[in-house]
Amino acid sequence: MTPMEVVLPTTSLMEEVPSVVEDGPESTVEGGDFPALAMQASVASRSCRSDVGRTSLGHHANGTPTDLKLEAEAKTALAAAAVQPVDRGPALATAGSGAAPDASMALLSSWQYRVTGNGAVAQVLTDFHCEHIKSGGPRGVQEVAIRHILRNDIDSDSIYCVDLAAPFRLFKAWRAAMPRVLPYYAVKCYPEPGILKLLIALGAGFDCASKGELDMMLKMGVSPSRIIFAHPCKRTCDFRYARENGIQYTTFDTVSELHKVAEMDPEFKLVLRIRADDPGARVPLGLKYGAEVSEAPALLRTARELGLECCGVSFHVGSAAKNLATFTNAIENARKVFDEAASLGYRMELLDIGGGFTGHFDELGNVMFGEIANTINAALAKYFPPGCPELGDVRVIAEPGRYFAETSSTLFTPVIGTRDRVVKDGSIHKDYWLTDGLYGSFNCIVYDGQNPEYRVIRSPVQPEPTDTRTYLSTLWGPTCDSADVVYKDVALPALRNGDWLLWPNAGAYTVAGACDFNGIEFTHPCKVYVWSDSSVDPPEEQEQAAEQEGQEATGAAGQE
């Protein structure tokens, strides 16, 4: 969860987003229509901009517009790598298949297909009963939540509102900005079924870190070739499950792990994880995982002695990274390891640039990818140029989690208890109990360093309060643990049982880290799925003007 911004609307995204067609171990292009793919990449590269032509990807130092450069890069990369097939919509059933043709035609004419241009994505929206809304900002999802509260008489359950349009737009922006880098979603960040299904439909891969995550994705129909088992220290049960289910790629960073691989699954294709710390990252990871670059030669030699196949290098700069130079240095170090591996007879073919990405929208609804894409593209072009004879064809993937998850979801928590206490200076301190706390979604405060923002929503079934004063207040979680406190001494208006707090940007590392302590079902909150035409709210004055125009038009029609 991150601070909110007041932003403006954009139009809905209707360009087609391609999905991967699997045929064997690698993803293939349906029909092999490379000119069409290049044109599609050109359209996608422009989809990051708003309808007024503004781009959030900036310009290069030489003054060349970024989106034009990305367009050229997209054409080259797609034609060379053939990683993005054309989605031709839902396949029409052949004669004799009963109602299937009618169902397919209904999907093609649905709002779900109209706003996505993608048959597989449209089916996901249908399966999750998405409600089509104008705005996915706080005000837009608040209206959805209030309708849900009234319709289902909810007064003691937390609600997650999941906007599947947000990760859809972020995926389009990613593929336009970094066409060489295929995202493998970090499942641990937010294993939300709607988002997982959406990313499957879009052709993403998946970064799994346990038997449970592998099982989840395989049961959703993901091919083992679209999964990397990105945990450098695996349990015996993890090895067994991966071997039995054909998982091919995994990471390592110690001699110990190499011996485990040799004993339990010597057919693994190994990816050496090197250390690449961003000191400014919200959650640094290098103390726990990642071999020093100086340790790489010995690790590669050990793998060779054990008869294991090393096929690539990975790194992770830390969650929510800030320093762009860290990516450049890490990619340079990865090339050094590639060269060292080549001297030992290995043919490396995979570069995994890990995570650390954040995905947000500016005031016009454009994806804010900043200069990180430019930095990574430049480093890849320098150290892993396409067609380099010394390297051959190197596939590049990444492991974004927060990038897709954070802005997708809004959490709503009702107030279920209140208390007034008079403090020494005679003022009143307010205590409020919520339906979620540190054992639930707000574990993100402890483990992810988050400072969640919130808004007050008045009960839709009670009159407006008469007390408009502000009080120093404490927000408690619902468990019996006195340490279960979300915020202390924050300024809040007087709240009542049945009022709500809205928490935006609540997707990443929230409910994924929850447990059901005290028997309270934090891990299974109520959910509402939506698809927004814009990921941001319009200015309030713009909404009011639109409402007034609608009322005037209705009145004029009634007089005729």
N, C-alpha and C positions, 0 to 999 in steps of 0.2 A: 504494500500500500504506500502510495506516495502522495504528496500534496496535490490538491486539485487546482485546476486553472479554469477561468471562465473563457470559453472558446466559442467559435462561430460554426455554423453547419456547413456541410458539403453535400453534394448530390450523392445518390447511391451508386455503388460500383456495379456496372452491368457488363463489363468486358469479361470475356471468357477466361477462366483460369484452368490450365491444363492439368490433367491427372495422369499418374504413372500407370502404364499398362504393363503388367508383369508377365514375362515369358521366359522362364528359366532363371538363372542366377542373377541376371542383370536386367534392369528396366530398359525397355525398348521403345522406339518411336513407332506409333501406329501409322502405317502408310509411308513412312520415310519422307514426308513432305517438308524438306529442310527450308525451302524458301518461305513456305507458310509459317514455319516455326519462327524464322527470323522476323517476319512481319508481326507475329504474335508477340514476340519479345519486345518489339518496338512499341506495340500498344501497351504492354505491361509496364514498360519503363516510363511511360507517360502517366500511368494510373496513380503514381504517387502525388501528382499535382492536383490542385483544386480546379474547379470549373472556371476560375478566373486566370488560370495559367501560372499560378505561383508554385514553385517547387521548394520542398523542404530539404533537398539534397545539396543545395549550394552550388558553387562554382569552383573550378580548379584555379590554382594560382595563376595560370596563364590566361585566365579569362574565358576559357572554353566552357560553355554550359555543361553542367554535370550530366543532365539527362540525355544530351546528344551523345556524349562519350559513352554513357551506359548503353545507349541504343546500339552503337557500333559494337561494343563489347558483347552485348547480348547476342547479336547476330553471329558473331564469330564463335562464341562459346557454345551456343546451341547447335550450330552446324557441326562443330568439331566433336562435342561430347554426346549429343543426341540424348539429353536427359529429360526433356520435357515433351511428352507426346501431346497430340491434339485430342482434346475431349470432344467427342462427337455427340454428346448428349446420351440419353437413355436409348439403348438399342431397341428398335421396334421388334416385337415378337413375330415369328413366322406364322403362317396360316395353321389353324388347328390348335392354337395355344389358348383358346378361350378368351377370357377377359383381359389378357396381358396387353394387347394392342391398345385397348381403351385406357388402361392404366398408364401406359407409356405416353399416350397422347395427352392425357390429363396432366401428367407431370410437366410435359413440354409447354403446356399453356398455363401453368401455375405461376403465382407470384414468386415462388421459390426459385423457379428456373429463370424468370424474368430478371430478378435482381442479381443472380449469380452467373448466368450464362453457362452453367456447368451442371450436367445431369446428376453426377455423383454427389455434388454438394447439395443440390436441390433435394435429393432423396434424404440426406442427413437432416436437413431442416424439417422435412416432412416427418421423419421418424421421431424427432425430438419435440414435435408439436410447437415449433417456434412461433411466437407471436410477432407479427410485422409491426414495428414501431418507427416513428420518425427520428427520434433522438436516443442515442445510447448514453448520453451524459447523465449526471445525477438527477436532473429534473425529469428527464424522459423515463428513466428506470423507476423513479419514485412513483410515477403514475401507474406503472405496471404493478409494482409491489402493493400499492393501496388497493387496486382492483383485486389482486390475489388474496389479500388479507380479508377484504369484505366478502369475497365469493366463498372462501373456505373457512371463515370465522377463526382466523389464526390470532392467538394472543400470547402464546408461550413458546413459539418455535422460531429459531433463526431462519432466515430465507437468503438463499443465494440467487441473484439474477445474473444469468450467464448470457452475454451477447456474443453470438457466434460470428457476427459481422466483424468484430475487432480482430480476431486472429486471421480471418480471411483477408482483410485489408493488409495486415502485417505480412502475411505470406506473399501477397502480390508485390509489396514494396521490397521485401527481401530478394525475391527472384529478379526483380528489375535492377536492384542496386548491386547485387553480387551474383551474377548469373553463373559463375563458376562454382559457387559454394552451395551445395544442397543441404538444407537444414534437417538435422536429425533431432527431433524434439526430445528434450530431457524429461522423461515421463515422471520422474520423482518430484518435479516442481509442482505439478498440478495434474494428477491423473484423472481429469474430468472426462467422462465418456463422450460428451458432446464435442469437446475440443479434439479429443483423440480421433474420433470418427471423421471430423472435418479435415484434419490434417492427413489422415489416410486417403480421403477422397482427393486431396490436392496433390498427393504424390510425395509427401514428406517421408523421411526415414525416422527411426526412433532410437534414442539412447536409453538403454535399459541397464540397471545396476543390480538386479537380483533375479532369482528364480521367479518370484511373484510378478515382477514387471514383465519379464519375458513371457510368462504364461498369459498375462493380461493381453499383451499385444498379439500373440499368436492366436488366441481365441477370438480376437477381433478380425482375424483373417490376414494379418500382415505377414508377408513372406519373410523367412529368416534372412534373406539377402538385403532386406531393408532395415536390419537391426544391427547395432553394434553393442556388444556386451562391455560397456565402458566402466568396469570396476577393476582396479589393479590388484585387488586382494579378494579372491573369491572363496566361498565356502565349498566344501565337498558336494553338498546338495546342488549348488549352483552349477558346478562342473558337470554333474551327472545329468541335470535337466538340459543344459545347453547341448551336450553331446547327443542325447536322445532325440533332440528336436532340431538338429541341423544348424545350430547357430555357428556362424563361421568366424566372425571377427571378435577379438577381445583385446583388452589393454593389459599391460604389465609394467612394473617399474623396479622390480627387485629380482635378485637371483633366486630367492625363495619361491616366488611365483613361477619362475621358469621351471623349477623342479616339480612343482605341483602340476603344471601343464603337461610336462613330459610324462608324468605318471598317470594323469587322469584323462587328458584329452589332447594328445600330441598332434591331432589334425587341425587344431585351432590355427587361424591366421593371426599372428601377433602384431600388435601395435604398441610401440614403446612410448610410454607417456613421460615427457620431460617436464621439468619444473619451469614455470614461467609466471612469476609473481607480479601482479600489479599492486604496489603498496597502498594505492588508494581504493582498492576494491572493497565493497561492503563486507564481503565474506572471503578472505584470503584462504587458499587451499594448499599452498605449497609446503607448509609444514608437515602435512599428512601424506600427500601424494605427489608424485613426479620425481623422476631421477634427475640428478644434476647432469648437465650436458657432459661434464668430464667423466661421468660414470657410464655413459652410453657405450663406448668401445668395449669395456669389459662385459657389459650385459649382452651385447650383440655377439661377442665371441662365445659366451656361455651358451647362448641359444644355438649357435652353430655347432658347438660340441655335443649338444643334446639332440641334434637333428631336427630342430624346430624351425618353422617358417616365419620369419619376420617380414612383414609386408608394408609397414608404415610407421608414422610418428603422430602422436597426439600431444596436446597441451591444454591447459585451462588457466587463464589469467586471473581467475577469481570471479565470484558472482558480483554482478553490477559493477563492472570495471569502469575506470574513469580515464586512465592514461593511455592514449592511443599508441604511443611509442612501444608499449609493452607487446602489442600484437606484432609490430614490425620486428622487434628483437626476437620474439618467439619464432616467427616464421623463418628468420635468418638462421637461428639455431637449429630449427628442424631441417633445413637444407644441409647443414653441417653433418647432422646425423644420417641423412640420406646418403651423403658422399662417403661417410665412414662405413655404412652398411654395404655400399657398392664395392668397396675395397675388400670386403669379406665374401663377396660373391652373391649378396642378396640383391634382388630386383624389387625395390620398394615401389608401391603403387597407390598408397593412400596417405593423405594428409588430413588430419582432424584438428581443426583450430579451436575446438572446445566451445565454451560458453562465455558468459560475461556481458551479454548484450541486453539492452533495455529497449522497450518499444512503447512509445507514447505518441500522442497526437497534438499538433499545434492548434492555435485558435481557429484555423480553417479546416481542421480535420485531417491535415496532411500528416503522414507518418514522419516522426522525428528520428531519423537515422543518423543525423549529424554527419561528421566527417569519418565515422568509423568505417563505412563501406569504402570510401576513397582510400583510406589508409591501408586496409586489407587488400584491396584490388592492386594498389601500387606495389605492396610487398610481394604479392603472389606473382605479379608480372616480372619483378626483379629476380626473385629467388626460385620460382617455379614457372618459368615461361612456358606457354603451350608449345608443344612440338619440340621441346629441347631434347636433342638426341641422347644426352647423358642420362636423362630422367625417364624418357618415354611418356606414356600417358599416365599422369598422376590425377587421381580423383580427389576432390577436395570436399570435405563435409564439415559441418559445425554442429554444436550441441546446444542450441538456444532453448531455454526453458522460460525464464522470466519474460523474455521478449514477447512470446506469444500469450503468456498466461496472465500477466499482471493486470492489464487494462480490461480483460475480458469479463470480469465479474465484480459485482457490487454486493456487499453483505448488509443485511438488515437485521438488527437486534432489538427486540422489544424490551422495555423496562418492566421488570416483574417485581420490584420491591423498592421502597423508598424509606428514608429516615432523616429526621432533622436532629442536629445536635448543636447546642449552644456552646461556643468556644470561649476562651478566657476574655477576649475583648468584647463579648456580648453579641457578636455576630452569629449567624446561623451557618453551619456547614451541612451540606446535603450529601447523603449517601444514596447511590442508586445501584441496584443489582440488575445485570443483563443476563441474557440467555447464553452468552458465549464469553469465554475468558482465556486465560493462559494455557489451560489444558485443551482448548479448542483452537479456533482459528488465530487467536491472538498469541499463540506460541511464537508467531513471527516477531514479536517484540523481543523475546529472549534469544531466539536462535538466528534470526535474520537481521537484527538491528533496525527493524522498521519502527516508524513513528506514525501510526495510522491517523489519517484525517477523518473527520466525521461531520455530519450534519444532523440537526434535530428535525424529526418529522412528527407532527402532532397526530394524536390518535384520530383515525377517520370516523370513529363512532362516539367521540366525546365532544362537547362544546369547546370553543377556544378558552384557554385558561385566563383567569382574571389577574393572576400574579405575573407581572412582566419583568420582575427584577432578576438580576443575575447573582448567582451564588458560587462560592468556591465549593467544588464537588469532587467526590471520588466515585469512579466507576468500578464496581466489583464484578468478578465473574461469579457463576452460579454454584461453584463447588464449596465444600466445607473447608477448604484450605484458605487460611487467612492471607497467604501469599498470592492468591489468585486475584490480582488487581490489575485492571487494564490501564487506568490513569488515576493519579492522585492530584488533588488541589488544582483542578481545571475549572475555568469559568463556564458555567452553564446556566441557562434559564431554569426556572422551576419545572421539573418534570413530574409526570404522574404515571402510575401503572397503566400500561396501554399505549404510552408514547413510544416512539421508535428512534433509533440512531441509524443513519445511513453511512456506510464505510465504503468509499469508492476504491478502485484499484486493489481489489482484495483477492486476486487470483493466485499470485505466486507465493509459494511457501507459507500458506495459511492452513486451510483445512487438510492439506496433504500431510502436515506434521501433527495433526490432532490425535488425541486418544480419548477413550470413553471413561475417563476417571469418574469415580462416584456413580458409575452406571448411567451417566448422562451421555446421550448419543450425539456427541460433538461431530463424529465422523460421518454422520448421515443427515445433514441439514435438508430442509425443504429446498427445492430448486424450481426456478422458472426460467425457461429458455426464450430468448428473443433474437430478432434480427433487426438491427437499426439501419435506417437510411443514412445516418451520420453518426460518427462515434462521439460527437460533442454536442452540447446544447447550444441553441441559438441564443443571442442576447435576449434578456427578458423583454426589452422594449419591442424587439422584432416579433416575439411570440404574441405580445399583446396587440400589436398592429395587425397581425394575421388573424387573430381571433375577432377583432373589431370588423375587419373586412368581411369575414365569414358571416358575422351577425348581420351586417348591412346587406349582404347579398341575399341572406335568407329573408330579411324583412322586405326587400324589394320584390323578391319572388312571390311573397305572400300577398302583396298589394296588386299584383297583376291579375 
